[in-house]
Every structure is written in structure tokens, then in C-alpha cells.
Amino acid sequence: MNKLQAIRGVAFDLDGTLVDSAPGLTSAVDQALYALELPVAGEERVVTWIGNGADVLMERALTWARQERAILRSAQGKPGVDHADIPQDEQLRVLRKLFNRYYEETVEEGSFLFPDVVETLSALHSSGMPLALVTNKPTPFVAPLLEALDIAKYFSVIVGGDDVQNKKPHPEPILLVAGKLSLAPEQLLFVGDSRNDILAAKAAGSPSVGLTYGYNYGEAITLSEPDVVFDHFKDLLPALGLSHSEHQESKND
């Protein structure tokens, strides 16, 4: 925990860290695939694709769906490839547009805060700790979602996927936050649930917390070797010198 003693600001990932966005993302992905007459994926599979932004999410979805359809066609005695298909790059472009349309409808109703997120963010914010958000999610979806979940008020800096040239795992978004908060990278703690988060923090020179409950492509976050691993979001408070009981007392005053 020694690295956490120098912390003067905290930045968070969004999907899989603060918010369970899998239901809304899955609904939009599956609706987009269905519109192109492709097999739908389901939440258990979609969660393994989350974390690198919408473009990569769509690439993974389309690659899987085309392979799945080829298997189904072969089982029916048909050629694996449907020659009536539009080219794959054009199919991907259409799929991305469809996803955007459907996700606008599902992003808020299909996203839920993980346990203790509000209480923990509130305690950190009340202590004077500057907080930031760094997500690969397309920027237009970020602010409305934060407002709908009533957590936008806790963040002084918000960086979405369209706000930088290089998304996580590149260090650019974390370094951008450190600069905006006038902090050295080693003074900014980054909290996330996936290897992209931990890789980005390491590349930026920032300490990291890995959360075990997120989407990390089906692999344990410990494999990415974050500086600290927590099972619960609220464990951040004692690690940063704040106690659960003190915050509860302040709420009851």
C-alpha cells in the first residue's frame, strides 16, 4: 500500500468498474447483429468483448457472428460463406452505425451502478480528493449516462474515448488527466477492472487498483499485476485513509 500514500487524485474506469453496463451493451450489440440477419451473442459472450471501445467491440461481435453463421450454414449443408453478403468492411461500418442507434436507446436503462459506488465516490469527493473518469466508451454516451446515474457531480475531469487519439491501454488518457489535475503521474491512482486499465496505468507511471468483479475478458485481474487488488469498491476508502464508519457517521449527522 506504500504507493498509495503519495496519492493526490483518483481516476476511474467506467464500464465494469463503476457501472455494470453489460445489459445495455448486450441489447444494442444483439439488436445490431439481428438487423443484419446475423446470430446474436448474448451477455455472457459480450462481456468478454468489452473494454477497448465501440469500434473494437463491433469488430469482435462481427468476427464471432460471421464465424458462428458459417458453422450453422455448414451444419445445414450450405456453403459457409453467403455470397450475397456485402463486403465485411462495409458490414462492419453498418453494424457500428446500428449499434450507435440502438445503444442510444439502451445505454441508460441498461446500466447500473455497482454496490457502494455512490457512497465511496461521495466520501472521496467530500475529503477533497479530486476525481476523474477515463473511459474508452464513445464520448457522446458518457455525460448522459453519468447524469442519469447521478454521479457526474463527483468528477472534475472526464475523458471519453473520442477525447484522445490513443485509447487505453495507451497511457495518453491517464497522462491527460494528470496534467489537467496538475499532478505527477505517480500521484494519480487509476482504478479499473481490466488489463487495459492496468497496462495504461503502468505505461503512464501511475499506481493502479485492480477490481476483481469486472469484465476483464474472462481472466483474473491479478494476472495483470496491479499494485493493489480489491474485491469490493468500498475497499478504496481505508486504503486512502478514509474509514467506512467515518463516512457513515457524516451521512447521519
N, C-alpha and C positions, 0 to 999 in steps of 0.2 A: 504493500500500500504506500511505500515511500514516495513513489512518483506522484501520488495524489495530493501530497502535502503542498506542492507548488501550484496547484490548480487555481486559476483565477476566472475561469469561464468554462461552460459546458456546452457542447454541441451534440445534437441527437440526429440519428437517422429517423425516418418516419415509418415506412411500411415494415411491420414485423418487430418494431421497437416500441413505438408509441401506440401504433394503430394496427389492429387486425383488419387489413384491407382485402384479405383474400376473397371473402364472399362477393364484394363488388367487382373486383378484378376478374374473378372467375365468370361471373354473369356476363360481363362485357366481352371477354375472350370467347366464351361459348356462343354467344349471340352472333358475333362476327364470323366465327367458323361456320355456324349453321347457315348464315346468309349466303355463304359461298359453297354450300352443299358439301361441307367437309365434316368429318367426325368431331364431336365435341369432346372436351378433355376432362372436365370435372375438377373440383377444387383440390383433391389430393395430388393431382399432377400439376396443376397450375402453380401451386405454392412452390414447387421446385424450380420454377422459371422466374420468380420474382426477384428483383434486386438490381438489375442492370438498366432500368429504364424501359419505356414502352416499345422502342424500336426492337430491342433485343428480345423482349417478351413476345412480340409478334413473330419474330424470326423463329424462335423456339416453338411457338404454337404451330406455325405453318409447317415447319420441318416435320414435327411429330404427326400432324394431321395428314399430310401427304403420304408419309410412310404407313400410317395406320390404314388409310384408304387403300393403298396399294396391296396391303395384306388382305384386306376384306375382299377386294376385287379378285385377287388371285384365288382365294378360297371359293369364289363363285365361278371360277373358270374363265374369268375375263383378264385381259392384259392389265398389268399393274399400273400402267400409265394411261390416263384418259386423254387421248389426243385432241379432244375438244377443249381441254383446259387452256386458259390464257397463260402466257409465259409466267414462270414463278416470280420473277421480279415485279411484274405487273400485279400479280395476285397478292404479293406482299404489300404493295402500295395501297391496293384497295382494302385489304384486311386492316391495315393501320388506320385508314380513314373510318372504316366501320367501327373499329374499336373506340376511337375518339367519340363517335356519335353515341354509342351505347354506354360508354363509361361516364359521360356527362349525366346520364340518367341514373346510374347505379353507384357513383362514387360516394355520395353522402349516405344513402340508405344502406349501402353495403360495407360500411366502415365503422369499426367500433374500437373504443379505447381499451387498451389492456388494463388489468387491475392495478390500482394505486398510481396511475399516471398523473391524474389531476392533482392528487394530494402531494405527490413528490415534486412535480413542477411548481406548484404553489409554494411549497416550503423553500425550494431553492430560490425562486424569484423573490420571496419575502426576505430572504437572507441577504439580498443584494447581489447574488451571483448572476452575471449576465448569461443569458441562454440563447442558443442559436439552433437552427434547424438546417440540416443538409440532406437533401433527398435527390434521387435520380428520377423521381416522378416528374412528368411534364409540368412545367411551371404553371400553366393555366389552371390545373386541377388543385394546386396546393393551397392557395389562400382560401378559396371557398370551403375546402374540407376542414381546414383549421378553424375557420369561423363557425362552421356547423357543429364542430365538436367542442367549441368554446375554449380552445387552448391557444389561439393566435396571440392573445394578450401577454403570454409569458415570454415570447421571443422577440429579441431586439434585432436579430438578423435572420433572414430566411433565404436560403439558396436552393432553387429548384433545378431540375435537370437541364432547362434551357438557358440558365443564367451563366453557364460556364461552357468553355469549348470542350473540356475534358471532364466527364463524369467520374465518380468513384468506380474503380479503385484508384484512379489518378488522384494525387494529393491536391489538385487545384482548388476544389471547393472548400476543403478544410483550411488551406492557406488563405483563401479569400476571407473566410470568417475570422481567422486570427487577425488579419490585417484590419478588418472593419472594427474589431473589438480592441484594437491596439494591444494585442497580446503576442508574446512569442509563442511559437507552436507548442513548446513544451509546457506552456501554461494553460493550454486548451485541452480539456478532456473530451474525447469523442466516444459516444455511446452508441453501439449498434448491435445487430443480430446476425450479420453475415460476414463472410470472409472479405467481401468487397469493402466493408466498413473498416475492418481491422487492417487490411492492406493499405487503404487510403491513409489511415491514421499513422501507420508505421512510416509510410513514404513522406508524410508531412512532418514527422518528428514529434507527433503528439501521442501522449499515452491513451490507451483505449480500454474500454469496458466491453466485454462480450456478453450478451444476454442469451440464455440457453433456450428460450421459448419461441424464438422467431422462425424465419423461413429458410435458413441457410442451406438451400439446395439439398436438403436431406442429410447433411453431415453435421457432426458435432462442432460447435463454435470453438471448443478447446483446440481443435486441430490447427486453427489459425493463430494460436498463441497470443491472444490479447493479454494485456498486462494484468487485468483482473477479470474474473468470470463471476457473474451473478445469475441466480435462478429467478430472482424477483426484482422488479423495477425499483421498489422502495428501498432495496439494499444500498442504493446510491447515497441515501441520507447519512447513515452513520459513517460511510466511507469518506464523506466530505465534511465530517464534523458536526452533522445535524442528527438529532435523535428523533425517532418516530413519536415518542411520548411528548417531547417539547412541542412538536408541530400540532399534535392533538390538543394539547393544553391551550395553544394560541388560538386554535379554532373555537375552543369552548369559552374563551374569555369574552 
